[in-house]
């Protein structure tokens, strides 16, 4: 704002968009760029200080989950968030760091960078390492440096969707050649949808006549092609009316999709649920960890049925290529088992802590036992029921029983599992545990720890979007401390506008 031309431009814009009364006096009051930067850094300092102040009561008590992701804007950075559940059982998510990282991006280097950042604000190394941490598959060994590692479900879902259509070589060798011949059709559907979306987005007149725009194509996100297909399908009538305005490539792709509805209607039942789950797990305003495993179980059951050619849930079978559905389901079951195996005890525990899924009816006996054991180990030992009958029961009687696994021996856990719950209730899991705090006090202390875990690190990507406005090759002299303050401060301000109001008041 130091230049006279820039100040004139600001006044012109203000007059053009406002009442038009701004003149020389207003121009003289426009602050200098250095003044704006000084105030911005001061505000950011206060906001970051408050963020760590909000975290402090939960640090070192296994109630803080870290979410991290690497990215590159001019140079490599590590984005850091922290999640916790406050005393009203509301999930809180706070940006806490945006720091330079090495090219190697190893787990050990990442762990050191995280711990150094947290120690710089007064955390002890022990407090930092007591946190759980959510990251993508490339940072799985972070679990050796922190209390536990949570595999990012967003990356898992994206990879799963990709491997349905483009299976790994080891999985492709196990598939029937006839199936492998059908899978490229699904890829063609997705590619054509992206071509149509791109053609619309690149034509101003077409954009102006659409009720809404289809998703912007992005080759770095596999589910982007699926989102384009969903949008193009929903907007097909509008798009067909604008064909003359599209490029040749866009028209050709739209004609192909319009001429092959049976392929499109086969791809969507397989892939569209992945898009729904991906969007759900990227939520930042509510607990979602408890929905990860049940979502994968739903996919498993649907794809298993399609593999066995059970299409009872498919509507209008006459306009669906059932062979393509079977091929995609068969292909998808291979990677599904792989990515499902990467989820840990936290996911099983969270499933048990949800009143909707606490009986885990879609899970195996071993999985239910794993969940019960995990939650039981976190409960106080003085809640063990010592009056359990330990008389041995003959093996043949056990084999005839409905459930031969050992029942939970904690009184609260037993009461919780025995309690009835209407799964059609609109009550959210946060509301349930807030209401049950006095009924199940020990389980409540477990729930605030387990359910504070955010299963996706997609929130970190918002930081890189913010940083992109600040960093470019022409601004390489900015100090990393300045970059972090501005980026993290602006993120905190956008998520907590009331904090900004408090600063203005004070």
Secondary structure, 3 states (H helix, E strand, C coil): CCCHHHHHHHHHHHHHHCCCCCCHHHHHHCCCHHHHHHHHHHHHHHHHHHHHHHHHCCCCCCCCEEEEEEEECCCEEEEEEEEEECCCCCEEEEEEEEEECCCCCCHHHHHHHHHHHHHCCCCCHHHHHCCEEEECHHHHHHHHCCCEEEECHHHHHHHHHHHHHCCCHHHHCCCCHHHHHHHHHHHHHHHHHHHHHHHHHCCHHHHHHCCCCCCCCCCCCCHHHHHHHHHHHHCHHHHHCCHHHCCHHHHHHHHHHHHCHHHHHHHHHHHHHHHHHHHHHCCCCCCCHHHHHHHHHHHHHHHHHHHCCCCCCCCCHHHCCHHHHHHHHHHHHHHHHHHHCCCCHHHHHHHHHCCCCCCCCCCCHHHHHHHHHHHHHHCCHHHECCCCCCCCCCHHHHHHCCCCCCCCCEHHHHHHHHCCCCCCCCCCHHHHHHHCCCCCHHHHHHHHHHCCCCCCCCHHHHHHHHHHCCCCCCCCCCCHHHHHHHHHHHHHHHHCHHHHHHHHHC
